[in-house]
Amino acid sequence: MAEGLTKRYGSAKKARQSLKGGGGSGVLRRIKADETVKVRFLQEPEDWEEAYYHWIGDKFVWCNRSRNCMGCKAGDRAKKTVLANAVELAAGKVVIMQMPPSLADQVLKRHEKYETVMDRDYDLSREGSGLSDTRYSVDYDMPKKRNLDRYDLHDIPEQILAELGDDEEEEDAPRSTKKPVKKSSRRDDDDEYEDDEDDDEEEDERPRKPSRAVAKKKPARRSSHEDEDDEEDEAPARSTKKSRGLNEFKKETTSNPRVRTVRRAAR
């Protein structure tokens, strides 16, 4: 909200170029009709800021530079004012001086001559109260040293916001459509962590099915050497069987009388 309400000049030249184009309360100080305020500036022109305001009837209203501005809605054209931190010497406090462009322009001329506005006291005067008969003037003293380090500067945009009011600030603030996300407590995180561990344990206990069928192991191919060894092992068995048959045949022929007769005749 504070961004855009005021604009810092950045240099004395820009302040003068911009300037070419009421009594207040609190920190923001407007010069009243037929009043003179003696001040010591705490900022050079490059650090001054500008803002806009409206007069609605007899009421001073800040322009918030948005579509819902009260003065803009009423059809009043916004007017420029220049803002600078300064010490109001009579009150002994830091104020934000509100200067119309014509008054600020006169102070800038002194800056161009002396290259500073912080080396002396200035009398800022106003004569009249109407729009057509009001005149501003500047007078100044001889240079005089003052301990300015003991003074703290005000945040100009924040002070304008304070006068605009909280209601207007809330109305202009963008409203978020997002629902707030509830942050989980540390206990919830721990519970979630424990649940994850339980799930892992359950998964470990479940029997796992093999992903692939186990292929039957094919018998290893026998080498030629192994076949020869097997034949050698079987050979004695066959020879033993053959010799056993001959012996039985001999016994049968020996016991048979016919065979013995044939053998004798043959001899």
TORKOL-4160 file (C-alpha; in steps of 0.2 Angstrom, whole numbers, padded with zeros to 4 digits, m for minus):
267
<pt num="1" X="0000" Y="0000" Z="0000"/>
<pt num="2" X="0014" Y="0012" Z="0004"/>
<pt num="3" X="0022" Y="0009" Z="m0013"/>
<pt num="4" X="0016" Y="0022" Z="m0025"/>
<pt num="5" X="0010" Y="0035" Z="m0013"/>
<pt num="6" X="0026" Y="0045" Z="m0014"/>
<pt num="7" X="0040" Y="0047" Z="m0026"/>
<pt num="8" X="0058" Y="0051" Z="m0022"/>
<pt num="9" X="0066" Y="0064" Z="m0033"/>
<pt num="10" X="0084" Y="0056" Z="m0033"/>
<pt num="11" X="0092" Y="0073" Z="m0038"/>
<pt num="12" X="0090" Y="0091" Z="m0035"/>
<pt num="13" X="0088" Y="0093" Z="m0054"/>
<pt num="14" X="0073" Y="0081" Z="m0055"/>
<pt num="15" X="0065" Y="0090" Z="m0040"/>
<pt num="16" X="0066" Y="0107" Z="m0049"/>
<pt num="17" X="0060" Y="0099" Z="m0065"/>
<pt num="18" X="0045" Y="0091" Z="m0056"/>
<pt num="19" X="0041" Y="0108" Z="m0047"/>
<pt num="20" X="0040" Y="0117" Z="m0064"/>
<pt num="21" X="0027" Y="0106" Z="m0072"/>
<pt num="22" X="m0017" Y="0120" Z="0025"/>
<pt num="23" X="m0013" Y="0115" Z="0044"/>
<pt num="24" X="m0010" Y="0097" Z="0048"/>
<pt num="25" X="m0009" Y="0087" Z="0064"/>
<pt num="26" X="0004" Y="0075" Z="0071"/>
<pt num="27" X="0020" Y="0072" Z="0061"/>
<pt num="28" X="0014" Y="0079" Z="0044"/>
<pt num="29" X="0015" Y="0098" Z="0045"/>
<pt num="30" X="0006" Y="0109" Z="0034"/>
<pt num="31" X="0008" Y="0128" Z="0035"/>
<pt num="32" X="m0007" Y="0137" Z="0041"/>
<pt num="33" X="m0014" Y="0153" Z="0034"/>
<pt num="34" X="m0004" Y="0168" Z="0039"/>
<pt num="35" X="0009" Y="0157" Z="0048"/>
<pt num="36" X="0028" Y="0156" Z="0048"/>
<pt num="37" X="0037" Y="0140" Z="0053"/>
<pt num="38" X="0056" Y="0140" Z="0056"/>
<pt num="39" X="0064" Y="0124" Z="0052"/>
<pt num="40" X="0081" Y="0116" Z="0049"/>
<pt num="41" X="0080" Y="0103" Z="0035"/>
<pt num="42" X="0086" Y="0086" Z="0038"/>
<pt num="43" X="0086" Y="0080" Z="0020"/>
<pt num="44" X="0093" Y="0087" Z="0004"/>
<pt num="45" X="0081" Y="0090" Z="m0011"/>
<pt num="46" X="0087" Y="0073" Z="m0019"/>
<pt num="47" X="0079" Y="0064" Z="m0004"/>
<pt num="48" X="0063" Y="0074" Z="m0004"/>
<pt num="49" X="0047" Y="0065" Z="m0010"/>
<pt num="50" X="0031" Y="0071" Z="m0018"/>
<pt num="51" X="0013" Y="0065" Z="m0015"/>
<pt num="52" X="m0005" Y="0071" Z="m0020"/>
<pt num="53" X="m0020" Y="0077" Z="m0011"/>
<pt num="54" X="m0038" Y="0083" Z="m0013"/>
<pt num="55" X="m0048" Y="0096" Z="m0005"/>
<pt num="56" X="m0066" Y="0090" Z="m0003"/>
<pt num="57" X="m0076" Y="0104" Z="0004"/>
<pt num="58" X="m0065" Y="0111" Z="0018"/>
<pt num="59" X="m0057" Y="0094" Z="0022"/>
<pt num="60" X="m0039" Y="0089" Z="0017"/>
<pt num="61" X="m0039" Y="0071" Z="0010"/>
<pt num="62" X="m0024" Y="0062" Z="0003"/>
<pt num="63" X="m0025" Y="0054" Z="m0014"/>
<pt num="64" X="m0020" Y="0036" Z="m0013"/>
<pt num="65" X="m0017" Y="0035" Z="m0032"/>
<pt num="66" X="m0030" Y="0021" Z="m0035"/>
<pt num="67" X="m0047" Y="0019" Z="m0042"/>
<pt num="68" X="m0056" Y="0019" Z="m0025"/>
<pt num="69" X="m0049" Y="0036" Z="m0020"/>
<pt num="70" X="m0062" Y="0047" Z="m0012"/>
<pt num="71" X="m0056" Y="0063" Z="m0019"/>
<pt num="72" X="m0055" Y="0056" Z="m0037"/>
<pt num="73" X="m0072" Y="0048" Z="m0036"/>
<pt num="74" X="m0079" Y="0065" Z="m0031"/>
<pt num="75" X="m0071" Y="0073" Z="m0047"/>
<pt num="76" X="m0058" Y="0083" Z="m0038"/>
<pt num="77" X="m0042" Y="0085" Z="m0047"/>
<pt num="78" X="m0027" Y="0079" Z="m0037"/>
<pt num="79" X="m0014" Y="0092" Z="m0032"/>
<pt num="80" X="0004" Y="0090" Z="m0029"/>
<pt num="81" X="0014" Y="0093" Z="m0013"/>
<pt num="82" X="0032" Y="0091" Z="m0008"/>
<pt num="83" X="0037" Y="0082" Z="0008"/>
<pt num="84" X="0054" Y="0083" Z="0017"/>
<pt num="85" X="0060" Y="0079" Z="0035"/>
<pt num="86" X="0064" Y="0094" Z="0045"/>
<pt num="87" X="0066" Y="0100" Z="0063"/>
<pt num="88" X="0053" Y="0112" Z="0068"/>
<pt num="89" X="0064" Y="0122" Z="0080"/>
<pt num="90" X="0050" Y="0130" Z="0090"/>
<pt num="91" X="0043" Y="0113" Z="0094"/>
<pt num="92" X="0060" Y="0105" Z="0095"/>
<pt num="93" X="0054" Y="0089" Z="0085"/>
<pt num="94" X="0056" Y="0081" Z="0069"/>
<pt num="95" X="0041" Y="0084" Z="0057"/>
<pt num="96" X="0037" Y="0081" Z="0039"/>
<pt num="97" X="0035" Y="0098" Z="0030"/>
<pt num="98" X="0022" Y="0099" Z="0017"/>
<pt num="99" X="0027" Y="0112" Z="0004"/>
<pt num="100" X="0017" Y="0117" Z="m0011"/>
<pt num="101" X="0028" Y="0117" Z="m0027"/>
<pt num="102" X="0029" Y="0136" Z="m0027"/>
<pt num="103" X="0037" Y="0135" Z="m0009"/>
<pt num="104" X="0048" Y="0120" Z="m0013"/>
<pt num="105" X="0055" Y="0129" Z="m0029"/>
<pt num="106" X="0061" Y="0144" Z="m0018"/>
<pt num="107" X="0070" Y="0132" Z="m0007"/>
<pt num="108" X="0078" Y="0124" Z="m0022"/>
<pt num="109" X="0085" Y="0140" Z="m0028"/>
<pt num="110" X="0095" Y="0142" Z="m0011"/>
<pt num="111" X="0101" Y="0124" Z="m0014"/>
<pt num="112" X="0107" Y="0129" Z="m0031"/>
<pt num="113" X="0117" Y="0144" Z="m0024"/>
<pt num="114" X="0124" Y="0135" Z="m0008"/>
<pt num="115" X="0124" Y="0117" Z="m0014"/>
<pt num="116" X="0115" Y="0112" Z="0002"/>
<pt num="117" X="0099" Y="0117" Z="0012"/>
<pt num="118" X="0105" Y="0109" Z="0028"/>
<pt num="119" X="0118" Y="0122" Z="0034"/>
<pt num="120" X="0106" Y="0135" Z="0040"/>
<pt num="121" X="0088" Y="0138" Z="0047"/>
<pt num="122" X="0074" Y="0143" Z="0035"/>
<pt num="123" X="0058" Y="0153" Z="0038"/>
<pt num="124" X="0043" Y="0146" Z="0028"/>
<pt num="125" X="0029" Y="0158" Z="0027"/>
<pt num="126" X="0011" Y="0158" Z="0020"/>
<pt num="127" X="0000" Y="0173" Z="0018"/>
<pt num="128" X="m0019" Y="0170" Z="0014"/>
<pt num="129" X="m0030" Y="0155" Z="0015"/>
<pt num="130" X="m0040" Y="0154" Z="m0002"/>
<pt num="131" X="m0034" Y="0146" Z="m0018"/>
<pt num="132" X="m0032" Y="0163" Z="m0027"/>
<pt num="133" X="m0025" Y="0174" Z="m0013"/>
<pt num="134" X="m0012" Y="0162" Z="m0005"/>
<pt num="135" X="0006" Y="0166" Z="m0006"/>
<pt num="136" X="0022" Y="0157" Z="0000"/>
<pt num="137" X="0039" Y="0164" Z="0004"/>
<pt num="138" X="0056" Y="0159" Z="0010"/>
<pt num="139" X="0068" Y="0168" Z="0021"/>
<pt num="140" X="0084" Y="0161" Z="0028"/>
<pt num="141" X="0097" Y="0164" Z="0042"/>
<pt num="142" X="0116" Y="0164" Z="0041"/>
<pt num="143" X="0124" Y="0147" Z="0041"/>
<pt num="144" X="0124" Y="0139" Z="0059"/>
<pt num="145" X="0130" Y="0122" Z="0065"/>
<pt num="146" X="0118" Y="0111" Z="0073"/>
<pt num="147" X="0120" Y="0093" Z="0079"/>
<pt num="148" X="0108" Y="0085" Z="0066"/>
<pt num="149" X="0114" Y="0067" Z="0070"/>
<pt num="150" X="0103" Y="0066" Z="0085"/>
<pt num="151" X="0087" Y="0067" Z="0075"/>
<pt num="152" X="0078" Y="0052" Z="0067"/>
<pt num="153" X="0069" Y="0053" Z="0051"/>
<pt num="154" X="0051" Y="0048" Z="0048"/>
<pt num="155" X="0046" Y="0036" Z="0035"/>
<pt num="156" X="0036" Y="0048" Z="0024"/>
<pt num="157" X="0024" Y="0035" Z="0015"/>
<pt num="158" X="0020" Y="0026" Z="0032"/>
<pt num="159" X="0015" Y="0043" Z="0039"/>
<pt num="160" X="0003" Y="0046" Z="0025"/>
<pt num="161" X="m0004" Y="0029" Z="0027"/>
<pt num="162" X="m0007" Y="0033" Z="0045"/>
<pt num="163" X="m0018" Y="0048" Z="0040"/>
<pt num="164" X="m0027" Y="0038" Z="0026"/>
<pt num="165" X="m0034" Y="0027" Z="0040"/>
<pt num="166" X="m0034" Y="0008" Z="0042"/>
<pt num="167" X="m0051" Y="0006" Z="0034"/>
<pt num="168" X="m0045" Y="0013" Z="0017"/>
<pt num="169" X="m0029" Y="0003" Z="0018"/>
<pt num="170" X="m0038" Y="m0013" Z="0021"/>
<pt num="171" X="m0050" Y="m0009" Z="0006"/>
<pt num="172" X="m0036" Y="m0006" Z="m0006"/>
<pt num="173" X="m0025" Y="m0021" Z="0000"/>
<pt num="174" X="m0027" Y="m0036" Z="m0012"/>
<pt num="175" X="m0036" Y="m0050" Z="m0004"/>
<pt num="176" X="m0029" Y="m0068" Z="m0006"/>
<pt num="177" X="m0041" Y="m0081" Z="m0013"/>
<pt num="178" X="m0030" Y="m0095" Z="m0007"/>
<pt num="179" X="m0035" Y="m0104" Z="0009"/>
<pt num="180" X="m0022" Y="m0104" Z="0023"/>
<pt num="181" X="m0013" Y="m0120" Z="0024"/>
<pt num="182" X="m0013" Y="m0128" Z="0041"/>
<pt num="183" X="0004" Y="m0133" Z="0046"/>
<pt num="184" X="0006" Y="m0150" Z="0053"/>
<pt num="185" X="0013" Y="m0151" Z="0070"/>
<pt num="186" X="0029" Y="m0161" Z="0074"/>
<pt num="187" X="0018" Y="m0175" Z="0082"/>
<pt num="188" X="0009" Y="m0177" Z="0066"/>
<pt num="189" X="0025" Y="m0179" Z="0056"/>
<pt num="190" X="0031" Y="m0192" Z="0069"/>
<pt num="191" X="0015" Y="m0201" Z="0067"/>
<pt num="192" X="0016" Y="m0201" Z="0048"/>
<pt num="193" X="0034" Y="m0207" Z="0049"/>
<pt num="194" X="0028" Y="m0221" Z="0061"/>
<pt num="195" X="0014" Y="m0226" Z="0049"/>
<pt num="196" X="0026" Y="m0227" Z="0035"/>
<pt num="197" X="0037" Y="m0239" Z="0045"/>
<pt num="198" X="0022" Y="m0250" Z="0048"/>
<pt num="199" X="0018" Y="m0251" Z="0030"/>
<pt num="200" X="0036" Y="m0256" Z="0026"/>
<pt num="201" X="0035" Y="m0270" Z="0039"/>
<pt num="202" X="0019" Y="m0276" Z="0032"/>
<pt num="203" X="0026" Y="m0276" Z="0015"/>
<pt num="204" X="0041" Y="m0286" Z="0021"/>
<pt num="205" X="0030" Y="m0299" Z="0029"/>
<pt num="206" X="0019" Y="m0303" Z="0014"/>
<pt num="207" X="0025" Y="m0318" Z="0003"/>
<pt num="208" X="0032" Y="m0312" Z="m0013"/>
<pt num="209" X="0028" Y="m0321" Z="m0029"/>
<pt num="210" X="0042" Y="m0325" Z="m0041"/>
<pt num="211" X="0041" Y="m0313" Z="m0055"/>
<pt num="212" X="0047" Y="m0326" Z="m0067"/>
<pt num="213" X="0044" Y="m0345" Z="m0069"/>
<pt num="214" X="0059" Y="m0356" Z="m0065"/>
<pt num="215" X="0064" Y="m0364" Z="m0080"/>
<pt num="216" X="0068" Y="m0383" Z="m0079"/>
<pt num="217" X="0086" Y="m0387" Z="m0079"/>
<pt num="218" X="0091" Y="m0396" Z="m0095"/>
<pt num="219" X="0103" Y="m0410" Z="m0093"/>
<pt num="220" X="0120" Y="m0406" Z="m0097"/>
<pt num="221" X="0127" Y="m0413" Z="m0113"/>
<pt num="222" X="0138" Y="m0427" Z="m0111"/>
<pt num="223" X="0155" Y="m0427" Z="m0119"/>
<pt num="224" X="0162" Y="m0440" Z="m0130"/>
<pt num="225" X="0175" Y="m0444" Z="m0117"/>
<pt num="226" X="0161" Y="m0447" Z="m0104"/>
<pt num="227" X="0153" Y="m0459" Z="m0116"/>
<pt num="228" X="0169" Y="m0469" Z="m0119"/>
<pt num="229" X="0171" Y="m0471" Z="m0100"/>
<pt num="230" X="0153" Y="m0477" Z="m0099"/>
<pt num="231" X="0156" Y="m0490" Z="m0113"/>
<pt num="232" X="0172" Y="m0496" Z="m0104"/>
<pt num="233" X="0163" Y="m0498" Z="m0088"/>
<pt num="234" X="0149" Y="m0508" Z="m0097"/>
<pt num="235" X="0162" Y="m0519" Z="m0107"/>
<pt num="236" X="0168" Y="m0530" Z="m0092"/>
<pt num="237" X="0149" Y="m0534" Z="m0088"/>
<pt num="238" X="0146" Y="m0540" Z="m0105"/>
<pt num="239" X="0162" Y="m0551" Z="m0105"/>
<pt num="240" X="0157" Y="m0558" Z="m0089"/>
<pt num="241" X="0140" Y="m0563" Z="m0095"/>
<pt num="242" X="0147" Y="m0571" Z="m0110"/>
<pt num="243" X="0159" Y="m0582" Z="m0101"/>
<pt num="244" X="0146" Y="m0587" Z="m0089"/>
<pt num="245" X="0135" Y="m0593" Z="m0104"/>
<pt num="246" X="0150" Y="m0604" Z="m0111"/>
<pt num="247" X="0153" Y="m0612" Z="m0094"/>
<pt num="248" X="0134" Y="m0617" Z="m0093"/>
<pt num="249" X="0134" Y="m0624" Z="m0110"/>
<pt num="250" X="0150" Y="m0634" Z="m0106"/>
<pt num="251" X="0141" Y="m0641" Z="m0091"/>
<pt num="252" X="0126" Y="m0646" Z="m0101"/>
<pt num="253" X="0135" Y="m0654" Z="m0115"/>
<pt num="254" X="0146" Y="m0664" Z="m0103"/>
<pt num="255" X="0131" Y="m0670" Z="m0094"/>
<pt num="256" X="0122" Y="m0675" Z="m0110"/>
<pt num="257" X="0127" Y="m0693" Z="m0115"/>
<pt num="258" X="0122" Y="m0690" Z="m0133"/>
<pt num="259" X="0134" Y="m0676" Z="m0134"/>
<pt num="260" X="0148" Y="m0686" Z="m0127"/>
<pt num="261" X="0145" Y="m0700" Z="m0140"/>
<pt num="262" X="0146" Y="m0688" Z="m0154"/>
<pt num="263" X="0162" Y="m0682" Z="m0147"/>
<pt num="264" X="0170" Y="m0699" Z="m0146"/>
<pt num="265" X="0164" Y="m0704" Z="m0163"/>
<pt num="266" X="0172" Y="m0688" Z="m0170"/>
<pt num="267" X="0189" Y="m0693" Z="m0162"/>
